[in-house]
């Protein structure tokens, strides 16, 4: 009867009718999912999943770091610190190039023109010369020893004699490679005379895309 199913007598005094037994078993079945063993298994599974995903996350971070490091392995050591003077007669160093993509062509770093003829290229002369170029280009100069060190760091060849006469009639030869440097100041690629503009654009786009993907920031 329904009254028998819905009524429980105190423990020790129950009359285990078939209805009461079925009720008791149904109650235990309902409570079974909340047993200490099930709860422990649930917690253990949660902890296991947490550490699994943490492990996988760490693996991805390590793979990303290795890929980033592999981009620098085998690269030529091009570049280094320098401090020169701009065509505006202001100090300019390698730190002013950080955070930007840079092109170097013998005399040019991104939008920077570095003279390899310190005897004749005064601040005023450079200012006049750069007036024929894009206004963003910054002209840089220094004494012979400083320019020589900068060229050595960036592997730029130049033939200016150390004792050149500012009024002398001499020719200056220099490297014809274009270097691509990343925003960290690291060497990426060297483009020669046989490289087409299309190849340069394609490579630059590829390097920028990979850099942004690896660092998570745009420059």
C-alpha positions as CSV (number, residue, x, y, z in Angstrom):
1,X,0.0,0.0,0.0
2,X,1.1,3.6,-0.5
3,X,1.0,4.3,3.2
4,X,3.5,1.5,3.8
5,X,5.9,2.8,1.1
6,X,5.9,6.3,2.5
7,X,6.2,5.5,6.2
8,X,9.5,4.5,7.9
9,X,9.6,3.0,11.4
10,X,12.5,3.6,13.8
11,X,15.6,1.4,13.3
12,X,15.3,-1.9,15.2
13,X,11.5,-1.8,15.2
14,X,10.8,-2.0,11.5
15,X,8.7,-4.8,10.0
16,X,10.6,-5.5,6.8
17,X,7.7,-5.8,4.5
18,X,8.4,-6.1,0.8
19,X,7.4,-2.5,0.3
20,X,9.7,-1.3,3.1
21,X,12.6,-3.3,1.7
22,X,12.1,-1.9,-1.7
23,X,11.9,1.6,-0.3
24,X,15.1,1.1,1.7
25,X,17.0,-0.3,-1.3
26,X,15.8,2.5,-3.5
27,X,17.0,5.0,-0.9
28,X,20.5,3.4,-0.7
29,X,20.7,3.4,-4.5
30,X,20.0,7.1,-4.6
31,X,22.6,7.8,-1.9
32,X,25.2,5.5,-3.5
33,X,26.5,8.1,-5.9
34,X,27.5,10.3,-2.9
35,X,29.6,7.7,-1.1
36,X,33.1,8.7,0.1
37,X,34.6,6.4,-2.5
38,X,32.8,8.1,-5.3
39,X,33.6,11.5,-3.9
40,X,37.3,10.6,-3.6
41,X,37.3,9.3,-7.2
42,X,35.7,12.6,-8.4
43,X,38.3,14.7,-6.6
44,X,41.1,12.5,-7.9
45,X,39.8,12.8,-11.4
46,X,39.6,16.6,-11.2
47,X,43.1,16.8,-9.8
48,X,44.4,14.5,-12.5
49,X,42.7,16.6,-15.3
50,X,44.1,19.8,-13.8
51,X,47.7,18.5,-13.8
52,X,47.2,17.0,-17.3
53,X,46.1,20.4,-18.7
54,X,48.9,22.2,-16.8
55,X,51.4,19.7,-18.3
56,X,50.1,20.2,-21.8
57,X,50.1,24.0,-21.4
58,X,53.7,23.8,-20.3
59,X,54.6,21.6,-23.2
60,X,53.1,24.2,-25.6
61,X,55.0,27.0,-23.9
62,X,58.3,25.0,-24.2
63,X,57.6,24.2,-27.8
64,X,56.9,27.9,-28.5
65,X,60.1,28.9,-26.7
66,X,62.2,26.3,-28.6
67,X,60.8,27.5,-31.9
68,X,61.7,31.0,-31.0
69,X,65.2,30.0,-30.0
70,X,65.7,28.0,-33.1
71,X,65.1,31.1,-35.2
72,X,68.3,32.6,-33.7
73,X,70.4,29.4,-33.9
74,X,72.7,29.5,-36.9
75,X,72.1,33.2,-37.6
76,X,75.1,35.4,-38.3
77,X,76.1,37.7,-35.4
78,X,75.4,41.0,-37.0
79,X,74.9,44.2,-35.1
80,X,76.0,45.7,-31.8
81,X,75.9,48.8,-29.7
82,X,76.8,52.2,-31.1
83,X,76.4,55.9,-30.3
84,X,76.5,58.4,-33.2
85,X,75.3,61.9,-34.0
86,X,72.2,62.6,-36.1
87,X,72.0,65.2,-38.9
88,X,70.0,67.3,-36.4
89,X,73.2,67.2,-34.2
90,X,71.5,65.0,-31.6
91,X,72.8,61.8,-30.0
92,X,71.4,58.6,-31.6
93,X,72.2,55.0,-30.5
94,X,71.3,51.4,-31.3
95,X,68.7,51.5,-28.6
96,X,66.7,54.0,-30.7
97,X,66.3,51.2,-33.3
98,X,64.8,48.7,-30.9
99,X,61.1,47.9,-31.2
100,X,61.2,48.4,-35.0
101,X,62.0,46.4,-38.0
102,X,65.2,47.6,-39.5
103,X,66.9,47.5,-42.9
104,X,70.6,48.0,-43.2
105,X,72.2,48.6,-46.6
106,X,75.8,49.6,-46.2
107,X,74.8,53.1,-45.1
108,X,71.1,52.5,-44.2
109,X,69.4,51.1,-41.0
110,X,65.7,51.1,-41.5
111,X,65.0,54.8,-41.8
112,X,68.6,55.6,-40.7
113,X,71.5,56.7,-43.0
114,X,74.9,56.1,-41.5
115,X,77.7,57.8,-43.3
116,X,81.0,55.9,-44.0
117,X,82.7,59.0,-45.1
118,X,83.2,60.9,-41.8
119,X,85.8,63.3,-43.2
120,X,83.5,64.9,-45.7
121,X,80.0,64.2,-44.3
122,X,79.6,66.9,-41.7
123,X,76.2,67.4,-39.9
124,X,75.4,70.2,-42.3
125,X,76.4,68.2,-45.4
126,X,74.3,65.2,-44.3
127,X,71.3,67.5,-43.7
128,X,71.6,68.8,-47.2
129,X,72.0,65.4,-48.7
130,X,69.0,63.9,-46.8
131,X,66.7,66.7,-48.0
132,X,66.4,64.7,-51.3
133,X,65.1,61.6,-49.4
134,X,62.1,60.7,-47.3
135,X,61.8,63.0,-44.3
136,X,61.7,60.0,-41.9
137,X,65.3,59.1,-42.7
138,X,67.7,60.0,-40.0
139,X,71.3,60.7,-40.9
140,X,74.1,59.5,-38.6
141,X,77.8,60.2,-38.5
142,X,80.8,59.8,-36.2
143,X,84.5,59.9,-36.2
144,X,86.5,57.3,-38.2
145,X,87.2,55.0,-35.3
146,X,83.5,54.9,-34.3
147,X,82.3,54.3,-37.8
148,X,84.8,51.6,-38.2
149,X,83.5,49.8,-35.1
150,X,79.9,50.1,-36.2
151,X,80.7,48.8,-39.7
152,X,82.6,45.9,-38.1
153,X,79.7,45.0,-35.8
154,X,77.3,45.1,-38.8
155,X,79.7,43.4,-41.1
156,X,79.8,46.3,-43.5
157,X,82.8,46.8,-45.7
158,X,83.9,50.3,-46.6
159,X,87.1,51.7,-48.2
160,X,87.4,55.2,-46.7
161,X,91.0,55.8,-45.7
162,X,91.5,56.7,-42.0
163,X,93.5,59.9,-42.8
164,X,91.2,61.1,-45.6
165,X,91.4,64.8,-46.5
166,X,88.0,66.5,-46.3
167,X,88.9,68.4,-49.4
168,X,90.4,65.3,-51.1
169,X,89.1,63.6,-54.3
170,X,88.7,60.0,-53.3
171,X,86.1,57.3,-53.9
172,X,84.3,55.3,-51.2
173,X,83.2,51.7,-51.8
174,X,81.1,49.8,-49.4
175,X,79.0,46.6,-49.0
176,X,76.0,46.1,-51.2
177,X,74.0,43.7,-49.0
178,X,70.8,44.7,-47.3
179,X,70.3,43.3,-43.8
180,X,67.0,42.8,-42.2
181,X,67.0,43.2,-38.4
182,X,64.1,42.4,-36.1
183,X,62.7,44.6,-33.3
184,X,65.1,43.0,-30.8
185,X,68.1,44.1,-32.9
186,X,68.8,40.5,-34.1
187,X,69.9,39.7,-37.6
188,X,67.2,38.0,-39.7
189,X,68.3,37.9,-43.3
190,X,70.7,39.4,-45.8
191,X,69.5,40.4,-49.3
192,X,72.0,40.6,-52.2
193,X,71.8,42.4,-55.6
194,X,70.1,39.4,-57.2
195,X,67.2,39.5,-54.7
196,X,64.0,40.9,-56.3
197,X,61.8,43.4,-54.6
198,X,59.0,40.7,-54.6
199,X,61.3,38.3,-52.7
200,X,62.2,40.9,-50.2
201,X,58.5,41.8,-49.5
202,X,57.5,38.2,-49.2
203,X,60.3,37.4,-46.8
204,X,59.7,40.5,-44.7
205,X,56.0,39.7,-44.4
206,X,56.8,36.1,-43.4
207,X,59.2,37.2,-40.7
208,X,56.9,39.8,-39.3
209,X,54.0,37.3,-39.2
210,X,56.1,34.7,-37.4
211,X,57.5,37.2,-35.0
212,X,54.0,38.5,-34.1
213,X,52.8,34.9,-33.7
214,X,55.7,34.0,-31.4
215,X,55.8,37.1,-29.3
216,X,52.0,37.8,-29.3
217,X,52.5,41.5,-30.1
218,X,52.5,43.6,-33.2
219,X,55.3,46.1,-34.1
